[in-house]
Each structure stands twice: as C-alpha cells, then as structure tokens.
Amino acid sequence: MPLSKGMDAPDFEAEASTGKVKLSDYKGKLIVVLYFYPKSFTPGCTREIQRFVELYDQFKELSAEVIGVSVDSLSTQKRFAEKYNAKFPVVSDKEKKISEAYQVLNEKGTSAQRVTFIIDENGKIIEVLEKLKKAEEHADKALEIVKKMRGK
C-alpha cells in the first residue's frame, strides 16, 4: 500500500532529466504532483507523460510542479523526457529508494506501480491516485485536485 493522505511526503534528492531534484526545495513554494510509473517508453507510461506535458502549463499557472519517477536509468529518463518535450523533472530512481519510501514498488520489487501523490506546500500528502483505468487519467485527476486546492 502506498503512503496515504495526511502523511508527510518523504523528502528525497535524485538525479533527473533536468538536473538534481530535491523535494524539500519546493516546500513553502509550490504544490508538487509526484507521479510514479512502471517503465519509460512503454505504451501506458508514454500516454501518461504526453498528457502531463499537455497539461503542464496549467499546472504551472496554479503554482504546481510535476515530477515523474521510475526506476529507469538517468540516460533513459533524459531520452524519455526529451522525446516527449517534458519540461518537468523525470527522475531516475535506479536504487529504488524513492519508490520504497513511498511504498509503490511492485510485488516483485522490480519497478514502481502507477501511483500519483499530490503534495501541498507544507509537504503533506493531500491525495493519492491509484488504480485509475487509464494511465493518462493521472494527469487529468491531478489537475482537478490542484484546481480545487487553489479554489479554481
């Protein structure tokens, strides 16, 4: 079971497509949409990143940052982000430390499950999205929640 709402989001520092990312750097500034996905370049994960890219400007307008995470290598994450024009960080969790901290590793421990966490400016988990029918729904549902948080 992933972490649940109301809990503090575990801090992490990791290499991403955009350079080093530290979750606590956003504290007090932005809402963070932290989404975990199984594997770069697979059909569902590709649709998911494409949808986050399409909606990214709306997230930014609402003072929210999107961060994607999978256990793929940094070079894979950079290629994945570049191919789909992701301006947000796509994190390499090769050591699986972030996935473990958020309790989203699959049963075999080989990859992350598809789970999205909405984290407020205080570092609290506001919502956890999982078991949605389509991968790309994570972006739409996350945007809905961020809009509600911002009173939009």
Salt bridges, closest charged atoms under 4 A:
ASP8 OD1 - LYS124 NZ 2.74
GLU15 OE2 - LYS20 NZ 2.91
GLU48 OE1 - ARG114 NH1 2.54
GLU54 OE1 - ARG51 NH1 2.53
GLU65 OE2 - LYS60 NZ 3.47
ASP72 OD1 - LYS39 NZ 3.51
GLU121 OE2 - ARG150 NH1 2.61
GLU127 OE1 - LYS5 NZ 3.50
GLU130 OE1 - LYS131 NZ 3.76
GLU136 OE1 - ARG47 NE 3.00
ASP140 OD1 - ARG51 NH2 2.66
